[in-house]
Amino acid sequence: MSLFRTKNLDDMVAQSRAAGGLKKVLGPLDLVMMGIGAIVGTGIFVLTGTGAVTAGPALTLSFVIAAMACGFAALCYAEFASTIPVAGSIYTYSYATMGELVAWMIGWDLLLEYGLATSAVSVGWSGYFQSLIGGLGIKLPVALTAAPGSVPGVDTLFNLPALIIMLLLTAMLSFGVRESARINSVMVVIKIGVVLLFIVVGARYVEPANWQPFMPFGMQGTMSAAALVFFAFIGFDAVTSAAEEVKRPERDLPIGIIGSLVVCTILYVIVSAIMTGIVPYQQFAGVDHPVSLALQYAKQNWVAGFVDLGAILGMTTVILVMTYGQTRVIFAMSRDGLLPKRLSSVHPKYGTPFFATWIVGIVFGLIAAVVPLGVLAELINIGTLAAFCLVSVAVIVLRKTRPDLPRAFRCPGVPIVPGLAIIFCVALMTFLSKTTWIAFGIWLAIGLLVYFAYSRRHSLLNTPK
């Protein structure tokens, strides 16, 4: 029975370190740029508005709390990534340490996280795209601009731009589009340039009176916003996926992970402070392009246009990265026999998981078209927080079961640091809505049914060799 069986850890480590693998060409700066590229997107350009309505000016503190939860979990990721530098991230780590059932559940969880992340970023992309073309005098029919119920007092049916961008990028990925470090660096420069432009221009229009009261909804509102804007930091684990190509993983991975988190946290805090200093926080309700709104409020429409363009370019690449990650998780699970083999089939001409890519694009494109952003963000966050808890538990388990395993990087303060990661993540999870918990529970229940009805019987660990 494969229920509690694990993959052979020694074989995985040996395979990951075997000669003839990927070239070790990445240094710490490459990893920091990769992390920033994966992180900066909908979180800063879209969810800052929703967070401001929830926490008021205390949104700055919310970002710090969310960053601390990510920081502790990041150290745990760094230990695994530098010790077992193979594809699959926490799905693979769980398979090696806690058995197939746990691995399946976290893989099922990742399907929710990555899939809804692409949907959420697509919704953010749609808002900025509409803002950009609106500046050119082009208006879409109101019914096709947002999901039902997402804009107070406005009757909408469908978010057409969100669906279209998902399908376009799905087509690009299915035909073999790949991200390179050079393209990623260009993307990061554009996004950071836009953020810095906002900071330089917006700082002159801050009215300190808008920061009072600083915490209008108390600690409850601040923590609720932290649980929401936690989404803004999702993506730093993309750095761990590059472990096999890092020159000195024991040194460079922690620098890349923590460095990108620190840079993004500083940017988020400054941007949220300026936003709430320019615009009274109440006016961000229902706004899906808060950064450019702040500049429009300050009568700096020319800068708002640059922000819209930079946000569109940045979020386009984030959608690509998230969709790519989603399809590769599905590919890994299918290759292990836990999902139908068709999902790990590779197109003979394009060399991509063509079928799986289009399944992801169509399903989550439709979700982006009909589900409001706030709902998407909470569902993503609970899935990610659960994954962070699990990787923290896995570090503690592996230290007990395999103390002899050579570790290129060791998470400091085990079990205290992993324990703090679990405490912070669970604390944030408690501030998510009851509806989010129910939806997450239903998703996991469906996952269990799929596992016992299909995956357990088709698993390669359960198949005679």
N, C-alpha and C positions, 0 to 999 in steps of 0.2 A: 504493500500500500504506500502511495506517495504522499499521503496527507501531511505527515510530519517529516518527510525526508528532505534533506538539503542537498544542493549541488555540492560536488567535491571542491572545497575551498582551495586546497593545494593545487589542484588541476587548473582552477581559474586563475590563481596567482601566477603559476608557471606559464600559462598561456599568455597572460597579459604582459609578461616580461620577456617572452620569447623573442629571439632575433627575427628580423624580417617584418616587424610590425610597423606601425606608423612612425614617421620621422619625428624625432624630438626637436622641434624648432621653436616652440613658444616659450617666451620669458615672462617675467612678472608684469611688465607693461602691457603685453599682449593680453594677458588674462584680466587685468583691470579694465582694459578697453572692452573686452568681451563681456565682462560682467555688467558694465555700465550700459553697453549696447542692448543687452537682454533685459535690463531693469527699467531703463527710462522709456516710458511709453504712456499707456493709458493712465497709469497711476498718478503721474504728475500733471498730465495735460487734461485729465477728465475727472478722476475721483477726488481731486483736491476740492472741487466744488461741492460734491456730496458730503465730504468730510467736514467742510466748513459749516454746512447747515446742521450737522450732527453735533459738532463740538464747539463751534464758534472760533474765535481767535486761538483757543487752546489746541487747535489742529496741529500747531507746531509741536506741542508736547505729545500728541497722539503719534506723530511720525517717529519721535524718539523712542517711545515705548515699543512700537512695532519693530523698529530697527534692532532693539535689544533682543527681542525674541528671535529674530533672524540671525543675529550675531552668534548667539550660543549654539543654535542649530548648525550654523555654517562651520563652526569648528569641528562638529561631529562629521559633517559631510567631508571636510578636508581629510580627516583620518581615513575614511573609507576610500575616497577617491585616490589618495596617494598610495594606499595599500593594495587595493583591488581596482586598478585603472581599466575597467572594462565597461562596455555599453550597458545601459539599462538603469543606471543610477540606483535609487532606493529599491526598485523592484529586484535587481540583481543582488544587492546587498542582503535583502531579506531572504531571498532564496538560499543564500549561502549560510545564513546564520539562524534563521527561525523556521525554515521549512516552507513547503510549497503552498500550503493554505494561506499563511501570512503573506507570502510573496504575491499570490493571486489577488488577495484583497487589496494590497497596496497598489498593485498594478491596475486593478479595477478603479481604485481611488484616483490614480494618475490619469486614467482616461477621462475622468470627470474634470480634474484640474486643468490639464492641457487643453482639452476640448472646449470647455467653457471659457478658458482664457482667450482662445482665439475669437470666440463669439464676443466677449466683452471688449477686446481691443477693436474688433470690427465696428462695434457700436460707437466707440470713441472716435474711430476714424471717420465714421459717417457724420458725426457732429461737426468735426473740424472741416470736412469736405464741404458740407452745406454752408458753413460760415464763410469759407473761402469763395465759393461760387456766388454766395449772396453778395459779397463785396463787388462782384462783377455784374450784379444786377440780374442774376439767374436764380429763380426760385422753383423748387420742386413742389408738386402737389402736397399739401399738408398731410393727407392720409398716408402718403408713402415715405414720410420722413422719420418715423419713430415707431417703436413697439406700442401696442395698445396699453393705455394707462401710465405711460412713462412720463408724459408731460401734463402737469395739472391743468385742468380746464380746457384741454385740447383733445379733440377726437382724432385718433390716428389708428391705422390698421396694420401697417407694415413698414419695416425699415429697409427700403429698397437698396440704398447705397451700401449698407452693411452686408447684405447678401451678395451684391455684385462684387465687392472687393474680395470676399471669401472665395467666390468661384473663380475669379481671375487669378488669384494667387495659388489656388489649388491647381489650376491648369499649368501654371509656371512650374510648380513643384513636381507635378506628375511627368513633365517633360524633361526633368533632370536639372532644375535650377539648384545651384549650391552656393552657400555663403563662403567667402574667403575672409581671411584676417584683414586684408587690405580694404575690402568693401565694408566690412564691419567698422573699421577705424574711420572711414569716410562718414558712415552713418552716425557714429558717435560724435564726430566733430560737428556735424550739422546740428544734431540735437542739443549738444552742450552749448554750441554757439547761440542757438535760439533761446535757451534758458538764460544764458548770461546776458543776452540782449534785453530780455524781459526784466532781469534784475536791475541792470544799469538804468533803463528807461523808467521802469515802474517805481523804483525807490524814490524818485523825485515827487511822486504824487501820493505818497502815503500820508494819511491823516491819523495820527496816533489815537485820536478819540474813537476811531472805529475798533480799537483793540479793547475797549472797555464796555461791559465787563469781560475780562479775559476768559473766564470759564463760566459762561452763562448757563450751561446745563450740568455743572458740577462734574465730579469724577466719573459719574455714570456716562455722561455724554462723551467725555474724553476717551474713556476706554472703549465705548461703542464705536467711536470714530477710528480708534487704533485697530480694532478688529476689522473694520472696513478697509482702511488705507493700507493694511498689511499687504493687500494685493499689489501695492506700488513697489514692493520689494521682491515679488515673485520673479524669478529669472536668474538669481545669483547662482542657483544650483547648476545652471548651464555651464558654468566654469568647470565644475567637477567632471563634466562629460569630456573635457579636453585633456584629462589626466595623462592619457597614454602618449600625448604629443608634447608634454612639458619637459623642458631640459632638466630642471631640478624640482620635482614635484614636492619633496619634503619642505622646501623653502618657498617655491613660487606659488603653489596652490593656496596656502593660507594668505599670502600677500594679495593674490588676485581676488579671492573671495572677500576677505575683510576690507581690502582697499576699495573695491567697487561699492561695498555697502557703506563705507564711511563717506566716500565722495557723494553718493546718491542721497544719503541722509542729510548732509550739509545743504545740498541743493534743494531738497524737499522742504526743509525747515525755513530756509530763506524765502523760497517762492511762496509758501503758504503764508508766511508773515506779511509779505508785500501784498499778496492778493487780498487778505482780510484787512489790510491797512488802507487799501484803495477803495474796496467795495464793502459796504456793510454785509456781514455774513448771510443775513436773511435773503439777500437778493440772488444768491447762488442756487436757490431752489429750482429744480427742473432744468438746470443749465448743464449742457454736456461739452461746453468749450470755455471753462472758467478762466483760463489764462488769457485768452484773447479777449474775453468779456471785460476783464480788469483793464486792459489797455484801451478798449473802446470806451469804457467808463471814464478813462483819463484823457479822452479825445486824441489818442495816439493810434488812429486807425491804420496808418502805414506800417507801424510795428506789429499791430495785430495781424496784418496780412502775412508778415514773415513768420509769426508764431504759428498761424494756421498751416502754412506750407511746411515748416519744419516739423510740426506735429504729424502731419500727414505722411511725410517721408519716413519719420522715425517709427510711427506705428505700423506702416506698411511692412517694414523689416521685422518688427516684433511679431506680426501675424505670421510671416514666413517662418521665423524661428520656432514659434509655438506649434504651428501646424506640422513642421518637420519633426519636432520632438514627439508630438502625438502619434504620428505615423510610425515612428521608430519604436515607441513603446509597444504599439500594437504588433509590429513586426517581430519584436523579441518574444512577446507572449505567444504569438502564433508559431514561431520557430520552436518553442518549447512544448508545443502541442496543446497549450491551454486555450487557444482560440483556433478557429478553422484555418486550415493550411492555406486556403485561398488568400488570406490576409497577409501571408508572408511570401506570396509569389512575386517575382521580379519581372518587370516587363522586358522582353528580349531585346528591344531596341533602345529604350530609354534608361534601362538599368535602375528603375525605381519601383517601389511597391505601389504600382499604378492603381490597382483596385482599392487598396486600403486608403490611399490618398484621396480618391474621389469620394469614398464613403464618408471620410472625416469632413471634407469640404462641404458636401451637400447637407449632411446632418447638422453640423454646427453653424453653417451659414443660415439655415432655416431657423435655428434657435436664436441667432443674433437678430434675425428679422422680427421676431415676435415676443422676445423676453426682455423686460426692462433691465438696464445696466445694473441698478442697485441689487436686484435679485441675483444676477449673474455673479457679481463681485462677492457676495456673501457665500454663495455655493462654492466658488473657487477657493475662497479663504479657508473654509472649514475642511476641505479636502487637503489643502496644502499644510495646514496646521496639524492635521492628523499624520501626514507624511513626515513632518519634522519631528513629531513625537516619536514615531516609529524608528527613525534613523538614530535618534538619541538613545532609545532603548537598545537598539542593535549594537551600538558602541559598547554599552555596559555589558551586554551579553557576550560579545566577542572577547572582551577583556577577560571574562571569567572562563570561557570555554577554550579559548586559544591564546593564552598569554604568551606562548612561544612564537606566535606569528610575527615575522619582521614587519615593522610599521615604519614607512618612510616619514610620516608625520603623526605625532601622537597628540590627540586632543588633551589639552591641559586640564588638570583638576578633576579627572574622572573618579567617582561618579558625580561630583558636585556640578560641573559645567553641564553635562547632559541632563542632570536633574533640573537645573535652572531652565534649560531649554524647554523641558516638559512642562514645568510649572508655568512659565510665561505663555506657552502655546495653549495650554489648557485654560488658563485665565482668559485669554483672548477669545477662545471658543465659547466660553460661558456668556460672553456679551453678544454673540450672534443671535438672531431671532429664533423663536420657537419653530417658525415655518422652515427655516434653513435646516435646523436639526432634524425635523421630520423628513424633509426631502433627502437629506444625507442618509438617514436611516433606511429610507425606502431604497435608495441607490445601492447601499451595502447589502440589503436583503436580496435584491435582484441579483447582485454579484454572487452571493452564496448559492442561490438557486442555479445559476449558470454553472458554477463550479461543480456542484454535485450532480447536475444533470448532464454535463458535457465535459468540462475541463479535466476532472479527476480521472475519467475513463480514457481520455485521449492523451494525457500527459506522457511525455517521453520517459519520465522516471517510472511510469507504470506500464510501459510497453516493453515486452521482452526483446532483448537485443539478439 
